[in-house]
Amino acid sequence: MKITFTLLFSLFVGCLFAQETETSQKKIPSVILKDMKGESINTAEMGFEGPVVISFWATWCSPCKKELNTIHDLYPDWQDETGVTLVAVSIDDEKTKRQVAIYANGKAWDYKVLMDPNGDFKRAMGVNNVPHTFLIDNEGNIVYSHNNYAPGDEEELYEEILKLGTK
């Protein structure tokens, strides 16, 4: 019995470490999305220099809006200090996607806002619910992922950005 338990535990721990290594080296998938002007953007070729934060959100999601509005206040300093770029990916569907530009422009977000009304990028990134935030390093690797939002989470995100180095 002890041998079976030990073997199962060892396999479980091994799988956890293998999964952690795999997710830390996962690259951004290539999906074509549109920005608020209707221009097509390939998510794998966004061409930003420095770290990139990708935040999945929706107009009907209060925690999403709280997170992005809180980051909005800090974003100019973050950019100056680290060169980070934030991309807000709306998962609003065909019924609500018209509200995205109204909301984002009304809040004067300086973010690149992309539309994912069919959920293609959301599925490719393994997002089950919003808000879901990813940090991407200079090589396009996903180095941090966080689901949901509570006040103070933006500070944890900033600490992760700082780990990548400043500009």
Secondary structure, DSSP 8 states (H G I E B T S, - for coil): -HHHHHHHHHHHHHHHHHHHHHHHT-B----EEEETTS-EEEGGG---SS-EEEEEE-TT-HHHHHHHHHHHHHHHHHHHHH--EEEEEE---TTTTHHHHHHHHHTT--SEEEE-TT-HHHHHTT--SSSEEEEE-TTSBEEEEEES--TTHHHHHHHHHHHT---
